[in-house]
Amino acid sequence: MFPSLSPLRSAALFYALTVSMVTVVALTGGSTAVAMTTPVIAALLMLLVVTRDGWRRSGWASLGLHRSGLRLWPVAVLLPLGVIALGGALAAAFGVAEWSPVGQAADVSPALWPAIFLLNVLYAAVTGSLTEEIGWRGYLLPRLTALGERRALLLSGLMHGLFHLPVVLLTSLYLPAGNRAVVIPMFLATVAAAGVLMGWLRLRTDSVWPAVLAHSTHNVAIAWLAGLLAGDETTMEYVAGEAGVVPVTAYAVIAVVLLVRARPAASSGGCAPAVHAAVAPPARAL
């Protein structure tokens, strides 16, 4: 349809498709799992129908699926885990919650928790986070680097956060606890700041897999936190949940450090190298 569409216009159209689809899912009572597949569906539509980059090897390479990014896997797991663990530790230390393992955590020896946690992360990565990250950090982020790395990291994180609003506002699937006027802005800040970390992992490795791992680690750690600590749901959300002060602050600190070290617009080359060939019109298709 539009083989010469610029990276930024491709990014804008991808986002419009994604938000439109997730809004339809929210309005029709669809599940969170269905809603979170919309980024990968939009990316596939862009690659196979709109720009037709997906009919060339370079188009698929632009998603960052062909490299493992293995060297930053430890960072991808440990930083989100550390952020959520810090929130839980402070909640327990200040009496907001108490240690009370339930469910999976209560059924097995604590010695097995690290292995089970990692298995949960891997399962969540391939069954959930991957479909989002192919869209956000696989397709969208590299095309936003035409704005410079810092702006791309910030904007992609913010766009990822705003994507959740139809589900948050139109259903009860997200953020059920707390004052909506407080938890929604805090949640958006968490996603935007965490998105900087996930985007940095993507750009530094030219691989989407570290971002997938960071995303799934965050989600699994939040779930484990609820299984290990007992306390007032609203207070826990304000302190250590996805809209909590501790995660927002910790992710914000990480984001600032990474943004300071990010490449300015003048040295970003206008577009990530892995995407450049995919977005520019080729001499011929494979």
Secondary structure, 3 states (H helix, E strand, C coil): CCCCCCHHHHHHHHHHHHHHHHHHHHHCCCCHHHHCCHHHHHHHHHHHHHCCHHHCHHHHHCCCCCCCCHHHHHHHHHHHHHHHHHHHHHHHHCCCEEECCCCHHHHCCHHHHHHHHHHHHHHHHHHHHHHHHHHHHHHHHHHHHHHCHHHHHHHHHHHHHHHCHHHHHHCCCCCCCCCHHHHHHHHHHHHHHHHHHHHHHHHHHCCCHHHHHHHHHHHHHHHHHHHHEEECHHHHHHHCCCCCHHHHHHHHHHHHHHHHHCCCHHHCCCCCHHHHHHHCCCCCCC
